[in-house]
Amino acid sequence: MTDEQNSFDTLEERLNARKTEYETMPVPDSAAYQAVQSGIRQAARKRKSRLRWYMSSISAAAFILLFTGCIRVSPAFASFVEQLPGMEGIVSMIRQDKGLMMAIDKSLLQQVGVTDEHDGTSLTVEGIITDESRMVIFYTMKGMKDPEKFNYDIDLLDENGKNLPVAFSYSSLNPASESGIYEDKIDISFTESLPPQELTVVFKKRGKEPNNKWKVTFPVDHSLTKGMKKIIPVNQTMTVDGQRIHVKQAILYPTRLVLDIEYDRNNTKTIFNIRDLHLVDEKGRAWRTDSSSISGSGSSVFFESMYFSTPKKLTLQGSGLSAVDKEELVISIDPSSGEIQGGPSSLKLLQSTVQGKNLILEFSIADAQNATSGLSFTNIEDSKGNPFDINEVGWSPSVFEARVVIKNGAAAKGNLTMEIFSYPDQIRAPFSIEIPVTP
């Protein structure tokens, strides 16, 4: 056995050992759901500017359990880990993004290695992968003596010190060992701008003095992926449960594929989500959705990139929709009597209670098996026109019940009028259309 093979086998043993840690980590269903819903609320509040989705370490662990398979180490993959020492903890998660790993194989990883350290804690940005559509930042934090109390926010600033108009996701800190070392990534989507020439990443402790922060600045090399964007016209329309969905084009980047879709304005339903959406190539390989940004009129769906492994054939498949008739979007609730008017027939108000300044509404939704999203509302007003925001949402898929906490809702006058923002009703309507491969 060669020294190189020994090195790969040793690395593989370390990765599988870390994988076992994740598999034995307890994952409470309710806590995981609340963490995801917290991210949904953050995204809804900042929809028109900078969007942020926060996922707790619990939901991240659940993600790893879903997608971690048998780990095999290629020379390029081993080289990646060697460039980012100490990053084995998240390798199993990264490994499932076929497009991202192919980008690494093609030497698109930019080494950074910049550190900010104070109060015994250090932040190091190890490296990045970026193109015009997406940037993934790999980082390490060390010296975290009490990670459970280390709640923090992240700011991303351009070369002028201004906040980037981007959506980005990251996990709450929860080191997998007692060493106080935490490794993870920040996943950024550029939907309104291009990556900056210089980027500053700021970690800020919540509830602490403003100067208690870690700040790392580094240049961004755009030359590695310059001119690699490919636009593939599609211009096809599919009909799902009587609703017309226009697939306009696919934009292929080294880090992901962006599929632009549009919901027909004459549809009778508002579509919240398309179920089980994925691309399948001629070999039967599924290219999964990374994340999506779909509004009432449609927008963009993100998939793993097949940039460096161009298929001969691609098929877009899905199992149905999450949608509500447009005439049933707005509901009216009398908190005192529990009476509800409007809305889908499957939606029932179980009870309305006041807790401090907040109003808690509990609903049941019939026939919501296998729902991938919960219930939420927008445009909430009382009879006097006073606006209200949602403070918390919860969804119990086992009993098909939803909990909505309206901030300061105890002060509402008369009936509350609200518009459905997401709904767990699932419409089974499988579909499949061919997607062109070459531009």
C-alpha positions as CSV (number, residue, x, y, z in Angstrom):
1,M,0.0,0.0,0.0
2,T,1.4,3.4,-1.0
3,D,1.9,6.3,1.4
4,E,-0.8,8.2,-0.6
5,Q,-3.3,5.4,-0.1
6,N,-2.5,5.3,3.6
7,S,-3.1,9.0,3.8
8,F,-6.5,8.6,2.1
9,D,-7.5,5.7,4.3
10,T,-6.5,7.6,7.5
11,L,-8.6,10.6,6.3
12,E,-11.5,8.4,5.5
13,E,-11.4,6.9,9.0
14,R,-11.5,10.4,10.5
15,L,-14.5,11.4,8.3
16,N,-16.4,8.3,9.2
17,A,-15.7,8.8,12.9
18,R,-17.1,12.3,12.7
19,K,-20.1,10.9,10.7
20,T,-20.8,8.5,13.6
21,E,-20.8,11.5,16.0
22,Y,-23.6,13.1,13.9
23,E,-25.6,9.9,13.7
24,T,-25.6,9.5,17.5
25,M,-26.5,13.2,18.1
26,P,-30.1,13.6,19.6
27,V,-32.4,15.5,17.3
28,P,-35.6,16.6,19.1
29,D,-38.4,17.1,16.4
30,S,-40.0,20.1,18.0
31,A,-36.7,21.9,18.5
32,A,-35.6,21.2,15.0
33,Y,-38.8,22.5,13.6
34,Q,-38.7,25.7,15.7
35,A,-35.2,26.4,14.4
36,V,-36.3,26.1,10.8
37,Q,-39.4,28.2,11.4
38,S,-37.1,30.9,13.0
39,G,-35.3,31.0,9.7
40,I,-38.6,31.4,7.7
41,R,-39.6,34.3,9.9
42,Q,-36.3,36.0,9.4
43,A,-36.6,35.6,5.7
44,A,-40.1,36.9,5.6
45,R,-39.2,40.1,7.5
46,K,-36.3,41.0,5.3
47,R,-37.8,39.8,2.0
48,K,-37.4,43.2,0.3
49,S,-33.8,43.8,1.3
50,R,-31.2,41.6,2.7
51,L,-32.5,38.1,3.4
52,R,-31.1,35.7,6.0
53,W,-32.0,32.2,6.9
54,Y,-30.7,30.8,10.2
55,M,-30.5,27.1,10.8
56,S,-29.7,25.7,14.2
57,S,-27.1,23.1,14.8
58,I,-29.9,20.6,15.5
59,S,-31.4,21.1,12.0
60,A,-28.0,21.0,10.5
61,A,-27.4,17.6,12.2
62,A,-30.7,16.4,10.8
63,F,-29.6,17.6,7.4
64,I,-26.4,15.6,7.7
65,L,-28.3,12.5,8.8
66,L,-30.5,12.8,5.7
67,F,-27.8,13.2,3.1
68,T,-24.6,11.6,4.6
69,G,-23.8,8.3,2.8
70,C,-20.8,6.2,2.3
71,I,-17.7,8.4,2.3
72,R,-15.1,7.7,-0.3
73,V,-12.0,10.0,-0.6
74,S,-10.6,11.0,-4.0
75,P,-7.2,12.6,-4.4
76,A,-8.8,15.9,-5.2
77,F,-11.1,15.6,-2.2
78,A,-8.1,14.8,0.1
79,S,-6.3,17.8,-1.3
80,F,-9.2,20.0,-0.4
81,V,-9.2,18.8,3.2
82,E,-5.4,19.3,3.4
83,Q,-5.9,22.9,2.3
84,L,-8.4,23.5,5.0
85,P,-7.0,21.8,8.1
86,G,-9.6,20.9,10.8
87,M,-12.6,21.0,8.4
88,E,-13.4,17.3,8.5
89,G,-16.4,18.0,10.6
90,I,-18.5,19.4,7.7
91,V,-16.9,17.5,4.9
92,S,-19.6,14.9,4.9
93,M,-22.2,17.6,4.3
94,I,-20.2,19.3,1.6
95,R,-19.5,16.0,-0.1
96,Q,-23.2,15.6,-1.0
97,D,-23.2,18.7,-3.2
98,K,-21.9,17.1,-6.4
99,G,-21.5,20.5,-8.2
100,L,-19.5,22.0,-5.3
101,M,-17.2,19.0,-5.1
102,M,-16.6,19.1,-8.9
103,A,-15.7,22.8,-8.5
104,I,-13.2,21.8,-5.9
105,D,-11.8,19.2,-8.2
106,K,-11.3,21.9,-10.8
107,S,-9.2,23.9,-8.4
108,L,-11.8,26.7,-7.9
109,L,-11.2,26.8,-4.1
110,Q,-9.6,30.1,-3.1
111,Q,-7.4,29.8,0.0
112,V,-7.8,32.7,2.5
113,G,-6.4,31.8,5.9
114,V,-7.1,35.2,7.5
115,T,-7.7,35.2,11.3
116,D,-9.1,37.7,13.9
117,E,-8.5,36.8,17.5
118,H,-9.4,38.3,20.9
119,D,-10.8,37.3,24.3
120,G,-9.3,33.9,23.7
121,T,-11.6,33.2,20.7
122,S,-10.4,33.3,17.1
123,L,-12.2,33.4,13.7
124,T,-10.4,32.1,10.7
125,V,-11.8,32.2,7.1
126,E,-10.1,29.2,5.6
127,G,-11.2,29.5,2.0
128,I,-14.0,30.3,-0.4
129,I,-15.6,29.1,-3.7
130,T,-17.4,31.7,-5.7
131,D,-18.9,32.6,-9.1
132,E,-21.5,35.2,-10.1
133,S,-24.4,33.4,-8.4
134,R,-23.1,31.9,-5.2
135,M,-20.2,32.0,-2.7
136,V,-19.5,29.5,0.0
137,I,-17.2,30.6,2.8
138,F,-15.5,28.0,4.9
139,Y,-14.5,29.1,8.4
140,T,-13.2,27.9,11.8
141,M,-13.8,29.3,15.3
142,K,-11.6,28.2,18.2
143,G,-11.5,28.8,21.9
144,M,-15.2,28.8,22.4
145,K,-15.5,28.0,26.2
146,D,-19.3,28.2,26.4
147,P,-20.8,27.7,22.9
148,E,-24.4,27.4,24.1
149,K,-24.3,31.1,25.1
150,F,-22.4,32.1,22.0
151,N,-25.3,33.4,20.0
152,Y,-24.2,35.7,17.2
153,D,-25.2,37.5,14.1
154,I,-23.2,37.8,10.9
155,D,-22.7,40.8,8.7
156,L,-21.2,40.7,5.2
157,L,-19.7,44.0,4.0
158,D,-18.3,45.1,0.6
159,E,-15.1,47.0,0.0
160,N,-17.0,50.2,1.0
161,G,-18.2,48.8,4.3
162,K,-21.8,48.5,3.1
163,N,-24.0,45.5,3.8
164,L,-24.2,43.2,0.8
165,P,-27.8,42.9,-0.7
166,V,-27.6,39.1,-0.5
167,A,-29.4,36.1,1.0
168,F,-27.1,33.9,3.1
169,S,-27.4,30.9,5.5
170,Y,-25.3,29.7,8.4
171,S,-25.7,27.4,11.5
172,S,-25.8,28.2,15.2
173,L,-22.7,27.2,17.0
174,N,-22.5,23.8,18.6
175,P,-19.1,22.3,18.6
176,A,-19.0,18.5,18.1
177,S,-16.2,18.0,20.7
178,E,-15.0,19.5,23.9
179,S,-12.1,21.2,22.1
180,G,-14.1,24.4,21.6
181,I,-13.4,24.2,17.8
182,Y,-16.3,24.8,15.4
183,E,-16.1,24.5,11.6
184,D,-18.8,25.4,9.2
185,K,-19.7,27.4,6.2
186,I,-21.7,30.5,5.1
187,D,-23.7,30.0,1.9
188,I,-24.4,33.2,0.0
189,S,-26.7,33.8,-2.9
190,F,-26.1,36.8,-5.2
191,T,-29.5,37.7,-6.6
192,E,-29.3,41.5,-6.7
193,S,-25.5,42.1,-7.1
194,L,-22.2,40.5,-8.1
195,P,-19.6,39.3,-5.6
196,P,-17.5,42.2,-4.3
197,Q,-13.8,42.7,-5.0
198,E,-13.2,42.6,-1.3
199,L,-15.3,41.0,1.4
200,T,-15.5,41.5,5.1
201,V,-17.1,38.9,7.4
202,V,-18.2,40.1,10.8
203,F,-19.3,37.8,13.7
204,K,-21.1,39.8,16.4
205,K,-22.2,38.4,19.8
206,R,-25.8,39.1,20.5
207,G,-26.6,41.3,23.5
208,K,-23.0,42.3,24.0
209,E,-21.2,45.6,23.5
210,P,-20.8,46.6,19.9
211,N,-17.0,46.2,19.9
212,N,-17.3,42.5,20.9
213,K,-17.0,41.2,17.4
214,W,-14.6,39.3,15.1
215,K,-13.9,40.8,11.7
216,V,-12.0,39.3,8.8
217,T,-11.3,41.1,5.5
218,F,-10.0,39.4,2.3
219,P,-9.9,39.9,-1.5
220,V,-12.1,37.9,-3.8
221,D,-10.5,36.5,-7.0
222,H,-13.1,36.7,-9.8
223,S,-10.8,35.4,-12.5
224,L,-11.2,31.7,-11.7
225,T,-14.8,31.6,-12.9
226,K,-14.8,34.6,-15.3
227,G,-16.9,34.0,-18.5
228,M,-18.1,30.6,-17.2
229,K,-21.8,31.5,-16.9
230,K,-24.0,29.6,-19.4
231,I,-27.6,30.6,-20.3
232,I,-29.8,27.8,-21.6
233,P,-33.2,28.9,-23.1
234,V,-36.0,26.5,-22.1
235,N,-39.3,28.4,-22.8
236,Q,-41.6,25.5,-21.9
237,T,-44.9,25.5,-20.1
238,M,-46.2,22.7,-17.9
239,T,-49.6,22.3,-16.4
240,V,-49.8,20.9,-12.8
241,D,-53.2,20.5,-11.2
242,G,-54.6,22.9,-13.8
243,Q,-52.0,25.6,-12.9
244,R,-49.7,26.7,-15.7
245,I,-46.0,27.1,-14.8
246,H,-43.6,28.6,-17.4
247,V,-40.0,27.4,-17.3
248,K,-38.2,30.2,-18.9
249,Q,-34.4,29.4,-18.8
250,A,-31.7,27.6,-17.0
251,I,-28.5,29.5,-16.0
252,L,-25.5,27.2,-15.4
253,Y,-22.7,28.3,-13.0
254,P,-19.8,26.2,-11.6
255,T,-21.4,26.2,-8.1
256,R,-25.1,25.7,-9.1
257,L,-27.8,25.7,-11.8
258,V,-30.5,28.4,-11.5
259,L,-33.9,27.5,-13.1
260,D,-36.1,30.6,-13.7
261,I,-39.8,29.8,-13.5
262,E,-43.0,32.0,-13.6
263,Y,-46.5,31.2,-12.5
264,D,-49.2,32.2,-15.0
265,R,-51.0,35.3,-13.8
266,N,-54.3,33.6,-14.8
267,N,-53.9,30.6,-12.5
268,T,-56.7,30.1,-10.1
269,K,-54.4,29.2,-7.2
270,T,-51.5,30.8,-5.5
271,I,-48.6,28.4,-5.5
272,F,-46.4,28.4,-2.4
273,N,-44.1,25.5,-3.3
274,I,-43.4,22.8,-5.9
275,R,-43.0,19.4,-4.3
276,D,-40.0,17.1,-4.7
277,L,-38.5,19.2,-7.5
278,H,-35.4,17.7,-8.9
279,L,-33.4,17.2,-12.2
280,V,-32.6,13.7,-13.4
281,D,-30.0,12.9,-16.1
282,E,-29.7,10.1,-18.5
283,K,-27.9,7.9,-16.0
284,G,-30.7,8.3,-13.4
285,R,-28.6,10.6,-11.2
286,A,-30.8,13.2,-9.3
287,W,-29.5,16.7,-9.1
288,R,-31.2,18.0,-6.0
289,T,-32.5,21.5,-5.2
290,D,-30.1,23.5,-3.0
291,S,-32.5,26.2,-2.0
292,S,-35.2,28.3,-3.8
293,S,-36.7,31.7,-3.9
294,I,-40.2,31.4,-5.2
295,S,-42.7,34.2,-4.7
296,G,-46.4,34.3,-5.7
297,S,-45.4,34.9,-9.3
298,G,-42.5,32.5,-9.4
299,S,-38.8,33.2,-9.4
300,S,-35.7,31.0,-9.2
301,V,-35.0,27.4,-8.1
302,F,-31.4,26.4,-7.3
303,F,-30.0,23.0,-8.1
304,E,-26.6,21.3,-7.8
305,S,-24.4,22.2,-10.7
306,M,-23.5,19.8,-13.4
307,Y,-21.2,22.3,-15.1
308,F,-18.2,20.0,-15.2
309,S,-20.2,16.9,-15.9
310,T,-22.6,17.9,-18.7
311,P,-25.5,15.4,-19.0
312,K,-26.7,14.3,-22.4
313,K,-30.3,14.6,-21.2
314,L,-32.1,16.4,-18.3
315,T,-35.6,15.9,-17.0
316,L,-37.4,18.2,-14.5
317,Q,-39.6,16.1,-12.2
318,G,-41.9,16.8,-9.3
319,S,-44.7,15.3,-7.4
320,G,-47.1,18.2,-7.0
321,L,-47.8,21.5,-5.4
322,S,-48.5,23.4,-2.2
323,A,-51.2,25.8,-3.3
324,V,-54.4,27.5,-2.2
325,D,-57.2,28.9,-4.3
326,K,-56.8,32.7,-4.7
327,E,-60.3,33.3,-3.5
328,E,-59.4,31.5,-0.2
329,L,-56.2,33.4,0.6
330,V,-57.7,36.0,3.0
331,I,-59.3,34.9,6.3
332,S,-61.0,36.8,9.1
333,I,-60.8,35.6,12.7
334,D,-62.8,36.8,15.8
335,P,-60.3,36.0,18.6
336,S,-63.1,36.2,21.3
337,S,-65.5,33.7,19.7
338,G,-63.0,31.7,17.7
339,E,-65.1,32.1,14.6
340,I,-63.2,32.0,11.3
341,Q,-64.4,33.2,7.9
342,G,-62.8,32.4,4.6
343,G,-59.8,30.3,3.9
344,P,-59.6,26.7,2.7
345,S,-62.2,24.2,4.0
346,S,-59.4,22.1,5.5
347,L,-58.4,25.0,7.8
348,K,-60.0,25.0,11.3
349,L,-59.3,27.4,14.3
350,L,-58.9,25.2,17.4
351,Q,-58.5,28.0,20.0
352,S,-57.3,31.6,20.5
353,T,-55.5,32.5,23.7
354,V,-53.6,35.5,25.1
355,Q,-50.2,35.1,26.5
356,G,-48.8,38.4,27.9
357,K,-48.9,40.9,25.0
358,N,-49.1,38.2,22.4
359,L,-52.1,36.4,20.8
360,I,-51.7,32.6,20.2
361,L,-53.8,31.0,17.4
362,E,-53.9,27.3,17.1
363,F,-55.2,25.6,13.9
364,S,-55.8,22.2,12.5
365,I,-55.3,21.4,8.8
366,A,-56.9,18.3,7.4
367,D,-55.2,16.1,4.8
368,A,-51.7,17.6,5.3
369,Q,-49.8,14.3,5.3
370,N,-46.1,14.6,4.2
371,A,-46.3,18.4,4.3
372,T,-42.9,20.1,3.7
373,S,-44.0,23.5,5.1
374,G,-46.2,24.9,7.9
375,L,-48.8,27.6,8.1
376,S,-48.0,31.3,8.1
377,F,-49.7,34.6,7.4
378,T,-48.9,38.0,6.1
379,N,-50.7,41.4,5.9
380,I,-52.2,41.0,9.4
381,E,-54.6,43.8,10.5
382,D,-57.3,44.3,13.1
383,S,-60.6,46.0,12.4
384,K,-59.0,49.4,13.1
385,G,-56.4,48.9,10.4
386,N,-53.6,48.4,12.9
387,P,-50.8,46.1,11.5
388,F,-49.3,43.1,13.3
389,D,-46.4,40.8,12.8
390,I,-45.9,37.1,13.5
391,N,-43.5,36.4,16.3
392,E,-43.4,32.6,16.1
393,V,-44.9,29.8,14.1
394,G,-45.0,26.1,14.8
395,W,-46.1,23.0,12.9
396,S,-46.8,19.5,14.3
397,P,-47.0,17.2,11.2
398,S,-48.0,14.1,13.2
399,V,-51.3,15.7,14.3
400,F,-51.6,18.3,11.5
401,E,-51.8,21.2,13.9
402,A,-50.2,24.7,13.5
403,R,-49.5,27.4,16.1
404,V,-49.1,31.0,15.2
405,V,-48.0,33.7,17.7
406,I,-49.0,37.2,16.8
407,K,-46.7,39.8,18.4
408,N,-48.7,42.3,20.5
409,G,-51.8,40.6,19.2
410,A,-53.5,41.0,22.6
411,A,-54.1,44.6,21.8
412,A,-56.0,43.8,18.5
413,K,-59.4,45.5,18.1
414,G,-62.2,43.4,16.7
415,N,-61.6,40.8,14.0
416,L,-58.1,40.0,12.6
417,T,-57.8,39.9,8.8
418,M,-54.8,38.0,7.5
419,E,-53.5,36.6,4.2
420,I,-52.1,33.1,3.9
421,F,-48.3,33.2,3.3
422,S,-47.6,29.4,3.4
423,Y,-49.8,26.4,3.7
424,P,-49.2,22.7,4.3
425,D,-51.9,21.4,2.0
426,Q,-50.2,19.1,-0.5
427,I,-51.6,18.5,-4.0
428,R,-50.5,15.2,-5.5
429,A,-49.9,15.8,-9.3
430,P,-46.7,14.3,-10.6
431,F,-45.1,15.9,-13.7
432,S,-42.1,15.7,-15.9
433,I,-40.7,17.8,-18.7
434,E,-37.4,17.7,-20.7
435,I,-34.8,20.5,-20.2
436,P,-32.3,21.3,-22.9
437,V,-28.7,20.7,-21.9
438,T,-26.6,22.8,-24.3
439,P,-26.9,26.6,-24.7
